[in-house]
Amino acid sequence: MLQYQDLTKHFGLSLFDENVQTFLSGKFSDLTEYNILESDYITSVNAGIDLGFINKEAVYDDDDHVIYKKGNPLFSHFILYPKSCTCIDRLPFDIDFNDDRTEVIKKAGIPTMTKEGYADFLNTSFLVENYKVDEIVITFDYNTENQKLNFIQIRDNNLVEHLKM
């Protein structure tokens, strides 16, 4: 079993780093291939985890599906879904995916930032709360109707610039 910190200690390292490759292959048996044209994530469906990468060096044309330069993907964030509890035994603030928003706030305290609204491009309402712990940002995404957790995103605040807090 893993703790979420077992993943965060790899933040900033290249996907191609030998230690990262050893860690990933030792913990996840079904990871998708990294393909910047499709996503900045590699996914383990069995583990319920999306592993995210930034890749500022890549040069590509996603309209023509052509990669001119593969670049260097750096591990920067990940998303945990309820299924991830099969391999992650300790979540931030000892949260459990059965916790609702009230329980999360009891365990984690007052969020650093709350965002609530309607996303036109997704055609859905959203409610997310962010907690900044040193340079790690932990985001809890809730179902707006019952305020149960949908997923937890954990990211390096210095690497994921478009979401920097």
Secondary structure, DSSP 8 states (H G I E B T S, - for coil): -EEHHHHHTTTT-BTT-HHHHHHHHHH-SS-----TTT-SEEEETTTTEEEEEE-TT-EEETTTTEEEE----EEEEEEE-GGGGGTEEE-GGG--TT-BHHHHHHHH-S-SEEEEEEETTTTEEEEEEEEEETTEEEEEEE-TTT-BEEEEEEEETTT-GGG--
